[in-house]
Amino acid sequence: MAVVVNKPIPEFEAIATGGVKVSNQSHQGQTLILFFYPKDNTPGCTTEAMQFRDKYKDFIKAGAQVFGVSRDNMKSHDEFKAKLELPFELIADTEEKMCHMFGVVKNKIMYGKKVKGIERSTFLIGPDGVLLQEWRGLKVPGHVEEVLKAVKTVKKAVRTPCPADA
């Protein structure tokens, strides 16, 4: 089943670095950011991961958990995470289950050959498990700030009732 904006995300379960289990239920009550990227230790992916790292405290303050997702294995993720000092976990989607569910596997042309690659994409999932926003085929510059701005609007929308409302 594919993801659709304004609908609950389908069931999934994955393991991230640090042995963290991530599923459609694991972060209920929190805003969840899943950013899919093509490959550890490549220029664009390194820049994107570092930008999420540099704004991580702002995401946490806004009530969001951040996870990076790629097809790389756990060893590659552990090294990438350590090298860049990433404060968030990385999901190893080696079987491409999440990549297919979120529809980020695309045919690309690389050096004149057709290859299957991951389209850089980010998904914003609300505290109730509903997909609120998606960014597909994005460019890295300015993207993390845009996602953070969207997360802050979610936090404002999920307001707590005032005693006067009772």
N, CA, C and O of each residue as an XYZ file, in Angstrom:
664
protein
N       0.837     -1.191      0.000
C       0.000      0.000      0.000
C       0.878      1.249      0.000
O       1.883      1.306      0.708
N       0.505      2.227     -0.776
C       1.305      3.453     -0.874
C       0.802      4.511      0.110
O      -0.320      4.431      0.610
N       1.643      5.486      0.373
C       1.268      6.571      1.270
C       0.487      7.635      0.491
O       0.747      7.887     -0.685
N      -0.481      8.250      1.187
C      -1.308      9.290      0.592
C      -1.433     10.427      1.598
O      -1.704     10.193      2.776
N      -1.235     11.660      1.133
C      -1.355     12.821      2.012
C      -2.768     12.876      2.602
O      -3.754     12.613      1.913
N      -2.842     13.223      3.881
C      -4.080     13.322      4.670
C      -4.708     11.963      4.995
O      -5.874     11.893      5.385
N      -3.938     10.892      4.835
C      -4.388      9.545      5.212
C      -3.356      8.948      6.167
O      -2.179      9.303      6.105
N      -3.793      8.029      7.065
C      -2.820      7.366      7.949
C      -1.799      6.588      7.114
O      -2.142      6.012      6.082
N      -0.549      6.576      7.566
C       0.453      5.804      6.830
C       0.203      4.315      7.077
O      -0.226      3.928      8.164
N       0.471      3.480      6.069
C       0.255      2.038      6.220
C       1.188      1.438      7.281
O       2.162      2.064      7.700
N       0.869      0.232      7.696
C       1.707     -0.459      8.683
C       3.085     -0.740      8.102
O       3.226     -1.144      6.948
N       4.092     -0.516      8.932
C       5.462     -0.879      8.571
C       6.252     -1.043      9.853
O       5.861     -0.549     10.910
N       7.362     -1.740      9.746
C       8.279     -1.878     10.877
C       9.686     -1.943     10.320
O       9.948     -2.645      9.343
N      10.589     -1.207     10.947
C      11.977     -1.172     10.489
C      12.902     -1.024     11.686
O      12.489     -0.601     12.766
N      14.153     -1.377     11.473
C      15.170     -1.224     12.518
C      16.121     -0.108     12.095
O      16.580     -0.049     10.954
N      16.397      0.769     13.046
C      17.321      1.877     12.796
C      18.601      1.646     13.591
O      18.692      0.724     14.401
N      19.579      2.499     13.345
C      20.827      2.438     14.107
C      20.489      2.505     15.590
O      19.451      3.044     15.976
N      21.363      1.959     16.408
C      21.119      1.941     17.850
C      20.075      0.917     18.254
O      19.648      0.889     19.408
N      19.653      0.061     17.299
C      18.656     -0.968     17.601
C      17.255     -0.417     17.797
O      16.394     -1.110     18.338
N      17.007      0.814     17.371
C      15.708      1.454     17.551
C      14.701      0.870     16.556
O      14.962      0.804     15.355
N      13.535      0.444     17.085
C      12.463     -0.052     16.218
C      11.585      1.125     15.840
O      11.174      1.913     16.692
N      11.305      1.233     14.552
C      10.446      2.302     14.053
C       9.291      1.636     13.316
O       9.496      0.760     12.477
N       8.077      2.065     13.644
C       6.908      1.526     12.953
C       5.873      2.641     12.824
O       6.077      3.757     13.303
N       4.768      2.320     12.171
C       3.701      3.307     12.040
C       3.076      3.617     13.404
O       2.374      4.619     13.541
N       3.318      2.780     14.406
C       2.768      2.988     15.752
C       3.794      3.493     16.768
O       3.416      4.015     17.817
N       5.081      3.345     16.471
C       6.126      3.571     17.484
C       6.252      5.014     17.973
O       6.759      5.248     19.070
N       5.809      5.962     17.191
C       5.984      7.363     17.575
C       4.663      8.123     17.644
O       4.609      9.330     17.410
N       3.589      7.382     17.973
C       2.279      8.022     18.133
C       2.415      9.150     19.152
O       3.091      9.003     20.171
N       1.775     10.260     18.870
C       1.840     11.396     19.777
C       2.987     12.343     19.456
O       3.075     13.430     20.028
N       3.873     11.933     18.538
C       4.986     12.790     18.119
C       4.894     13.013     16.621
O       4.398     12.166     15.878
N       5.375     14.155     16.198
C       5.503     14.400     14.768
C       6.731     13.630     14.298
O       7.751     13.600     14.986
N       6.633     13.020     13.145
C       7.715     12.183     12.634
C       8.168     12.701     11.278
O       7.354     12.953     10.390
N       9.487     12.859     11.130
C      10.083     13.245      9.862
C      10.875     12.042      9.350
O      11.776     11.550     10.030
N      10.538     11.574      8.154
C      11.309     10.521      7.493
C      11.915     11.141      6.245
O      11.194     11.529      5.325
N      13.243     11.233      6.213
C      13.861     11.738      4.985
C      14.603     10.602      4.294
O      15.495      9.975      4.865
N      14.207     10.357      3.050
C      14.781      9.295      2.230
C      15.882      9.916      1.383
O      15.698     10.969      0.772
N      17.016      9.253      1.358
C      18.144      9.770      0.579
C      18.813      8.611     -0.151
O      18.718      7.462      0.283
N      19.500      8.915     -1.277
C      20.049      7.836     -2.105
C      21.152      6.990     -1.468
O      21.084      5.762     -1.530
N      22.167      7.611     -0.857
C      23.309      6.797     -0.420
C      24.169      7.521      0.609
O      24.441      8.715      0.487
N      24.595      6.765      1.632
C      25.526      7.288      2.629
C      26.811      7.768      1.951
O      27.239      7.215      0.937
N      27.408      8.793      2.523
C      28.732      9.285      2.098
C      28.804      9.806      0.672
O      29.876      9.792      0.069
N      27.693     10.264      0.124
C      27.729     10.938     -1.173
C      27.503     12.429     -0.905
O      26.918     12.781      0.119
N      27.949     13.303     -1.794
C      27.932     14.738     -1.485
C      26.565     15.311     -1.069
O      26.456     15.940     -0.017
N      25.529     15.097     -1.886
C      24.210     15.652     -1.563
C      23.635     15.077     -0.282
O      23.041     15.801      0.518
N      23.809     13.776     -0.087
C      23.257     13.103      1.092
C      23.985     13.538      2.358
O      23.375     13.690      3.416
N      25.282     13.735      2.241
C      26.070     14.206      3.382
C      25.612     15.611      3.773
O      25.412     15.893      4.954
N      25.446     16.486      2.789
C      24.992     17.855      3.056
C      23.614     17.847      3.711
O      23.386     18.555      4.693
N      22.695     17.045      3.167
C      21.338     16.978      3.711
C      21.358     16.469      5.156
O      20.710     17.050      6.027
N      22.095     15.394      5.410
C      22.175     14.831      6.764
C      22.759     15.853      7.743
O      22.293     15.967      8.877
N      23.776     16.592      7.305
C      24.398     17.603      8.177
C      23.424     18.744      8.466
O      23.425     19.293      9.568
N      22.596     19.104      7.491
C      21.620     20.169      7.724
C      20.541     19.719      8.704
O      20.116     20.503      9.553
N      20.087     18.455      8.599
C      19.147     17.931      9.594
C      19.830     17.880     10.963
O      19.208     18.184     11.981
N      21.103     17.497     10.986
C      21.870     17.465     12.242
C      21.910     18.855     12.875
O      21.648     19.008     14.068
N      22.239     19.863     12.070
C      22.411     21.212     12.593
C      21.106     21.823     13.103
O      21.137     22.715     13.951
N      19.971     21.362     12.606
C      18.659     21.872     13.052
C      17.948     20.886     13.986
O      16.800     21.114     14.369
N      18.628     19.791     14.352
C      17.996     18.716     15.120
C      17.340     19.216     16.407
O      16.206     18.845     16.711
N      18.046     20.054     17.159
C      17.482     20.565     18.430
C      16.202     21.347     18.178
O      15.279     21.310     18.991
N      16.141     22.059     17.050
C      14.928     22.809     16.707
C      13.774     21.860     16.391
O      12.629     22.134     16.749
N      14.073     20.739     15.718
C      13.035     19.745     15.430
C      12.511     19.135     16.734
O      11.302     18.987     16.910
N      13.418     18.784     17.640
C      13.022     18.198     18.924
C      12.158     19.186     19.709
O      11.120     18.823     20.262
N      12.609     20.442     19.743
C      11.879     21.492     20.454
C      10.464     21.652     19.881
O       9.521     21.950     20.615
N      10.328     21.454     18.586
C       9.028     21.558     17.914
C       8.219     20.261     18.029
O       7.122     20.166     17.478
N       8.755     19.261     18.741
C       8.021     18.024     18.992
C       8.165     16.964     17.917
O       7.317     16.078     17.808
N       9.228     17.036     17.115
C       9.398     16.081     16.014
C      10.598     15.165     16.219
O      11.631     15.581     16.745
N      10.446     13.921     15.798
C      11.541     12.958     15.735
C      11.973     12.868     14.280
O      11.135     12.878     13.379
N      13.278     12.782     14.047
C      13.823     12.732     12.691
C      14.502     11.379     12.463
O      15.250     10.898     13.314
N      14.231     10.774     11.301
C      14.909      9.548     10.895
C      15.317      9.673      9.432
O      14.528     10.112      8.595
N      16.550      9.287      9.130
C      17.006      9.190      7.757
C      16.772      7.766      7.288
O      16.889      6.826      8.075
N      16.439      7.595      6.007
C      16.172      6.266      5.453
C      16.908      6.115      4.120
O      16.796      6.963      3.234
N      17.659      5.024      3.994
C      18.243      4.689      2.691
C      18.376      3.171      2.595
O      18.082      2.445      3.544
N      18.828      2.709      1.426
C      18.979      1.262      1.199
C      20.304      0.739      1.736
O      20.567     -0.460      1.654
N      21.138      1.611      2.280
C      22.432      1.169      2.817
C      22.227      0.236      4.012
O      21.195      0.274      4.681
N      23.238     -0.604      4.261
C      23.129     -1.541      5.384
C      23.497     -0.858      6.707
O      23.967      0.279      6.725
N      23.276     -1.569      7.795
C      23.476     -1.004      9.134
C      24.934     -0.593      9.366
O      25.189      0.433      9.997
N      25.889     -1.378      8.866
C      27.305     -1.044      9.043
C      27.605      0.308      8.393
O      28.258      1.161      8.995
N      27.127      0.495      7.169
C      27.324      1.761      6.460
C      26.671      2.909      7.232
O      27.260      3.979      7.382
N      25.441      2.675      7.722
C      24.731      3.702      8.502
C      25.481      4.058      9.780
O      25.618      5.233     10.121
N      25.967      3.038     10.485
C      26.700      3.290     11.739
C      27.924      4.164     11.481
O      28.209      5.087     12.244
N      28.646      3.864     10.398
C      29.850      4.640     10.063
C      29.486      6.068      9.642
O      30.141      7.027     10.050
N      28.440      6.201      8.824
C      27.975      7.514      8.356
C      27.529      8.375      9.540
O      27.865      9.556      9.630
N      26.765      7.758     10.444
C      26.247      8.443     11.632
C      27.399      8.919     12.518
O      27.395     10.054     12.995
N      28.382      8.047     12.735
C      29.534      8.392     13.584
C      30.377      9.485     12.938
O      30.770     10.445     13.600
N      30.652      9.339     11.657
C      31.496     10.291     10.932
C      30.918     11.710     10.967
O      31.652     12.683     11.140
N      29.588     11.816     10.800
C      28.934     13.133     10.756
C      28.382     13.569     12.113
O      27.826     14.659     12.248
N      28.545     12.689     13.130
C      28.014     12.962     14.477
C      26.516     13.282     14.413
O      26.055     14.284     14.960
N      25.782     12.418     13.740
C      24.341     12.626     13.594
C      23.628     12.271     14.898
O      23.857     11.194     15.448
N      22.765     13.161     15.402
C      22.057     12.896     16.655
C      20.792     12.056     16.464
O      20.178     11.640     17.447
N      20.399     11.801     15.222
C      19.204     11.019     14.929
C      19.617      9.669     14.346
O      20.758      9.478     13.923
N      18.668      8.744     14.334
C      18.946      7.389     13.863
C      18.678      7.274     12.358
O      17.916      8.048     11.779
N      19.335      6.279     11.747
C      19.188      6.002     10.325
C      18.586      4.615     10.140
O      19.037      3.648     10.753
N      17.573      4.524      9.298
C      16.896      3.258      9.028
C      17.541      2.593      7.818
O      17.693      3.204      6.760
N      17.917      1.324      7.997
C      18.515      0.534      6.914
C      17.389     -0.222      6.209
O      16.931     -1.259      6.689
N      16.953      0.300      5.080
C      15.868     -0.310      4.315
C      16.461     -1.124      3.161
O      16.196     -0.864      1.988
N      17.273     -2.117      3.538
C      18.024     -2.892      2.533
C      17.105     -3.672      1.593
O      17.493     -3.959      0.461
N      15.910     -4.018      2.034
C      14.966     -4.754      1.177
C      14.010     -3.814      0.435
O      13.122     -4.265     -0.288
N      14.201     -2.516      0.621
C      13.416     -1.477     -0.059
C      11.934     -1.502      0.268
O      11.131     -0.978     -0.505
N      11.543     -2.100      1.398
C      10.112     -2.156      1.748
C       9.548     -0.759      1.970
O       8.504     -0.411      1.418
N      10.243      0.047      2.783
C       9.768      1.417      3.036
C       9.890      2.273      1.774
O       9.018      3.090      1.478
N      10.981      2.074      1.039
C      11.198      2.857     -0.192
C      10.045      2.658     -1.171
O       9.585      3.615     -1.795
N       9.576      1.409     -1.308
C       8.460      1.141     -2.213
C       7.156      1.672     -1.628
O       6.342      2.241     -2.353
N       6.950      1.493     -0.327
C       5.733      1.966      0.324
C       5.572      3.479      0.154
O       4.474      3.972     -0.105
N       6.691      4.211      0.305
C       6.644      5.664      0.177
C       6.841      6.128     -1.268
O       6.835      7.327     -1.544
N       7.015      5.175     -2.189
C       7.092      5.497     -3.612
C       8.300      6.326     -4.012
O       8.196      7.215     -4.857
N       9.456      6.035     -3.400
C      10.657      6.830     -3.699
C      11.653      6.103     -4.620
O      12.698      6.656     -4.963
N      11.326      4.864     -5.019
C      12.206      4.138     -5.944
C      11.861      4.605     -7.358
O      10.730      4.455     -7.819
N      12.844      5.164     -8.026
C      12.616      5.725     -9.364
C      13.666      5.211    -10.333
O      14.783      4.875     -9.940
N      13.292      5.155    -11.606
C      14.270      4.836    -12.649
C      15.067      6.100    -12.929
O      14.501      7.169    -13.160
N      16.372      5.966    -12.906
C      17.255      7.101    -13.166
C      18.230      6.711    -14.265
O      18.437      5.526    -14.526
N      18.818      7.693    -14.898
C      19.865      7.447    -15.891
C      21.190      7.853    -15.248
O      21.379      9.006    -14.861
N      22.097      6.889    -15.143
C      23.397      7.162    -14.547
C      24.467      6.715    -15.528
O      24.545      5.538    -15.877
N      25.277      7.640    -15.964
C      26.326      7.340    -16.939
C      25.750      6.632    -18.162
O      26.362      5.710    -18.702
N      24.545      7.078    -18.602
C      23.927      6.518    -19.791
C      23.191      5.204    -19.591
O      22.627      4.666    -20.544
N      23.185      4.674    -18.371
C      22.493      3.409    -18.094
C      21.289      3.660    -17.204
O      21.311      4.525    -16.329
N      20.221      2.874    -17.449
C      19.044      2.952    -16.590
C      19.331      2.201    -15.297
O      19.742      1.041    -15.321
N      19.113      2.873    -14.169
C      19.288      2.227    -12.862
C      18.112      2.613    -11.972
O      17.468      3.642    -12.179
N      17.848      1.770    -10.981
C      16.832      2.123     -9.991
C      17.531      2.869     -8.874
O      18.518      2.394     -8.311
N      17.012      4.034     -8.564
C      17.613      4.831     -7.508
C      16.543      5.363     -6.577
O      15.348      5.195     -6.818
N      16.982      5.997     -5.526
C      16.072      6.589     -4.554
C      15.942      8.072     -4.855
O      16.938      8.789     -4.953
N      14.712      8.519     -5.001
C      14.448      9.938     -5.203
C      14.453     10.610     -3.824
O      13.700     10.223     -2.929
N      15.305     11.610     -3.672
C      15.404     12.335     -2.402
C      14.025     12.894     -2.052
O      13.470     13.701     -2.797
N      13.481     12.465     -0.925
C      12.121     12.836     -0.537
C      12.021     12.905      0.985
O      12.741     12.204      1.696
N      11.127     13.752      1.472
C      10.891     13.878      2.914
C       9.394     13.805      3.172
O       8.588     14.321      2.399
N       9.037     13.150      4.281
C       7.640     12.972      4.651
C       7.420     13.453      6.078
O       8.193     13.139      6.983
N       6.358     14.215      6.260
C       5.983     14.753      7.566
C       4.725     14.038      8.023
O       3.665     14.167      7.411
N       4.854     13.280      9.110
C       3.751     12.473      9.631
C       3.326     13.078     10.967
O       4.152     13.296     11.853
N       2.044     13.341     11.096
C       1.513     13.975     12.292
C       1.484     13.039     13.486
O       1.695     11.835     13.340
N       1.220     13.596     14.686
C       1.184     12.799     15.916
C       0.143     11.682     15.891
O       0.233     10.724     16.659
N      -0.849     11.811     15.000
C      -1.909     10.797     14.891
C      -1.606      9.761     13.800
O      -2.451      8.920     13.494
N      -0.379      9.822     13.202
C       0.006      8.838     12.191
C      -0.469      9.159     10.786
O      -0.361      8.326      9.886
N      -0.996     10.367     10.589
C      -1.480     10.779      9.270
C      -0.363     11.520      8.530
O       0.311     12.375      9.104
N      -0.174     11.183      7.253
C       0.818     11.873      6.420
C       0.296     13.276      6.128
O      -0.724     13.442      5.460
N       1.008     14.287      6.635
C       0.562     15.673      6.491
C       1.152     16.369      5.273
O       0.490     17.189      4.635
N       2.401     16.038      4.953
C       3.052     16.725      3.841
C       4.168     15.854      3.294
O       4.758     15.045      4.011
N       4.447     16.037      2.007
C       5.560     15.312      1.384
C       6.304     16.256      0.454
O       5.720     17.143     -0.168
N       7.589     16.040      0.381
C       8.449     16.770     -0.544
C       9.142     15.690     -1.374
O       9.845     14.844     -0.822
N       8.952     15.712     -2.680
C       9.540     14.687     -3.548
C      10.490     15.324     -4.549
O      10.278     16.452     -4.995
N      11.534     14.593     -4.893
C      12.471     15.074     -5.898
C      13.051     16.427     -5.544
O      13.245     17.280     -6.410
N      13.323     16.615     -4.272
C      13.706     17.930     -3.765
C      15.181     18.257     -3.959
O      16.008     17.380     -4.207
N      15.476     19.514     -3.841
C      16.862     19.998     -3.853
C      17.246     20.282     -2.408
O      16.422     20.751     -1.623
N      18.485     19.999     -2.058
C      18.936     20.111     -0.671
C      18.925     21.550     -0.130
O      18.426     21.757      0.976
N      19.446     22.548     -0.846
C      19.521     23.894     -0.264
C      18.151     24.430      0.175
O      17.211     24.479     -0.618
N      18.053     24.826      1.433
C      16.827     25.410      1.967
C      15.758     24.416      2.370
O      14.759     24.802      2.977
N      15.943     23.141      2.046
C      14.900     22.148      2.302
C      14.644     21.923      3.792
O      13.491     21.884      4.222
N      15.698     21.776      4.573
C      15.534     21.468      6.001
C      14.778     22.596      6.709
O      13.942     22.336      7.574
N      15.071     23.839      6.346
C      14.360     24.982      6.938
C      12.871     24.927      6.598
O      12.022     25.241      7.433
N      12.567     24.525      5.365
C      11.177     24.408      4.920
C      10.437     23.334      5.735
O       9.295     23.538      6.145
N      11.095     22.200      5.962
C      10.488     21.113      6.746
C      10.268     21.581      8.187
O       9.217     21.319      8.771
N      11.249     22.268      8.754
C      11.137     22.761     10.125
C       9.963     23.737     10.257
O       9.226     23.698     11.242
N       9.799     24.593      9.279
C       8.689     25.546      9.294
C       7.354     24.782      9.297
O       6.429     25.147     10.024
N       7.261     23.733      8.492
C       6.041     22.915      8.423
C       5.787     22.210      9.754
O       4.642     22.111     10.194
N       6.861     21.716     10.402
C       6.728     21.041     11.704
C       6.180     22.026     12.739
O       5.329     21.667     13.554
N       6.664     23.254     12.705
C       6.204     24.269     13.669
C       4.727     24.586     13.479
O       4.033     24.876     14.454
N       4.229     24.538     12.243
C       2.800     24.793     12.031
C       1.970     23.626     12.573
O       0.844     23.824     13.030
N       2.524     22.409     12.522
C       1.823     21.241     13.096
C       1.708     21.416     14.598
O       0.654     21.162     15.181
N       2.797     21.851     15.223
C       2.795     22.027     16.680
C       1.743     23.060     17.088
O       1.044     22.873     18.084
N       1.628     24.144     16.326
C       0.635     25.175     16.634
C      -0.777     24.629     16.461
O      -1.667     24.958     17.245
N      -0.991     23.804     15.451
C      -2.317     23.254     15.161
C      -2.776     22.290     16.247
O      -3.970     22.186     16.528
N      -1.819     21.580     16.862
C      -2.143     20.626     17.925
C      -2.065     21.377     19.249
O      -1.139     21.178     20.036
N      -3.039     22.235     19.482
C      -2.987     23.055     20.690
C      -3.702     22.345     21.829
O      -4.586     21.516     21.611
N      -3.308     22.681     23.026
C      -3.969     22.102     24.196
C      -5.124     23.015     24.598
O      -4.996     24.237     24.518
N      -6.241     22.446     25.026
C      -7.397     23.284     25.391
C      -7.088     24.144     26.622
O      -6.391     23.713     27.541
N      -7.607     25.329     26.617
C      -7.457     26.242     27.759
C      -8.494     25.871     28.805
O      -9.542     25.322     28.464
N      -8.222     26.162     30.078
C      -9.234     25.897     31.113
C     -10.549     26.630     30.806
O     -11.621     26.155     31.181
N     -10.473     27.771     30.134
C     -11.664     28.547     29.795
C     -12.541     27.801     28.781
O     -13.735     28.077     28.673
N     -11.946     26.853     28.036
C     -12.719     26.096     27.048
C     -13.619     25.052     27.706
O     -14.547     24.546     27.074
N     -13.356     24.733     28.945
C     -14.096     23.649     29.617
C     -15.520     24.044     29.945
O     -16.268     23.246     30.509
